[in-house]
Amino acid sequence: MSKKEKKAIEEDEVNTQEGTESSEEVSQEETSAHSETVDESPEALLALEKDKFLRLFAEFENYKKRTTKERIDLFKTAGREVIAALLPVVDDFERAIAEMQKQEDSHIEGIRLIYNKLTETLKSKGLESLEVKAGDVFDSEVHEAITQIKAPSEDMVGKIIDTVEKGYKLGDQIIRHPKVVVGN
């Protein structure tokens, strides 16, 4: 055997002896810890059980609050898909009214009544229109940029030039982002 092999064997033996000593120490610690739990007084066990009960009770209360909040949010936005599907109809009404005003059509009053009834019903369900004006600062969280054009002036750079389609929100959630033209 070479010196390197002898040295490696000696190191393995030392490591093995240290491993058995440390495992004996761990098992002694486990035994003493176990004997401490067995020797606990009834008052300590009662305190431990009370603590477990209080934690479980608090967890259950948090669960009830969370599910109640989720249920309320669900009811607030339950008709979201239906309302989102009706938004193009509202857009069509607005375009029809604009065209009828240009041509001075006699049916415009009936169309306006139906349009107002539809919009009031949607508002009663929580639908709100997002007001966007020319000159407002573009916010990518709220607005959807359709295109960018050269700004008519330096102060309009990064701001909204025109609104192509109105945006709406239901409660606190935006269900359709306003489509805008941004100056660059």
Disulfide bonds with the S-S distance in Angstrom:
none
